[in-house]
Amino acid sequence: MQKKLYRVREGKVLAGVCGGLGEYFNVDPTVIRVIWALLCLSGTGILAYIVCALIIPEKA
């Protein structure tokens, strides 16, 4: 069975992107959130998060 990337509904903080990435890569979403926060300090993380929130579908 193929793995699919989705935004999560349960346990989401903003749009569920980090939670979905955590499920997809089998990593704790907190680790993904810390990495994303570091990317936001450089400015590219905010734009990338918005794009991901718009493109990645929400889990049904």
C-alpha positions as CSV (number, residue, x, y, z in Angstrom):
1,M,0.0,0.0,0.0
2,Q,1.3,3.5,-0.9
3,K,1.8,6.1,1.8
4,K,0.0,9.4,1.1
5,L,0.7,12.8,2.6
6,Y,-2.3,14.4,4.4
7,R,-2.8,17.2,6.8
8,V,-4.2,15.9,10.1
9,R,-7.3,16.9,12.0
10,E,-6.5,15.6,15.4
11,G,-3.6,17.1,17.2
12,K,-3.1,19.9,14.8
13,V,-1.7,23.3,16.0
14,L,-2.3,25.5,13.0
15,A,-3.2,23.7,9.8
16,G,-2.1,20.2,10.5
17,V,0.9,20.2,8.2
18,C,3.5,19.3,10.7
19,G,1.3,16.5,12.1
20,G,0.8,15.1,8.6
21,L,4.5,15.2,7.9
22,G,5.2,13.5,11.2
23,E,2.8,10.7,10.3
24,Y,4.2,10.3,6.8
25,F,7.8,10.1,8.0
26,N,6.9,8.2,11.2
27,V,8.5,11.0,13.3
28,D,7.1,12.9,16.3
29,P,5.4,16.0,15.0
30,T,7.1,18.1,17.7
31,V,10.5,17.4,16.0
32,I,8.9,18.6,12.7
33,R,7.6,21.7,14.4
34,V,11.0,22.6,15.8
35,I,12.7,22.2,12.4
36,W,9.9,24.3,10.8
37,A,10.3,27.0,13.5
38,L,14.0,27.2,12.7
39,L,13.2,27.5,9.0
40,C,10.8,30.3,9.8
41,L,13.7,32.3,11.3
42,S,15.2,32.5,7.9
43,G,12.0,33.6,6.3
44,T,11.4,30.7,3.9
45,G,9.6,28.6,6.4
46,I,6.5,30.8,6.6
47,L,6.0,30.8,2.9
48,A,6.6,27.1,2.7
49,Y,4.1,26.4,5.4
50,I,1.4,28.4,3.7
51,V,2.0,26.7,0.4
52,C,1.9,23.3,2.1
53,A,-1.3,24.2,3.9
54,L,-2.9,25.1,0.6
55,I,-1.6,22.1,-1.4
56,I,-1.7,19.1,1.0
57,P,-5.2,17.8,1.3
58,E,-6.8,17.3,4.7
59,K,-7.2,13.7,5.9
60,A,-10.8,12.6,5.5
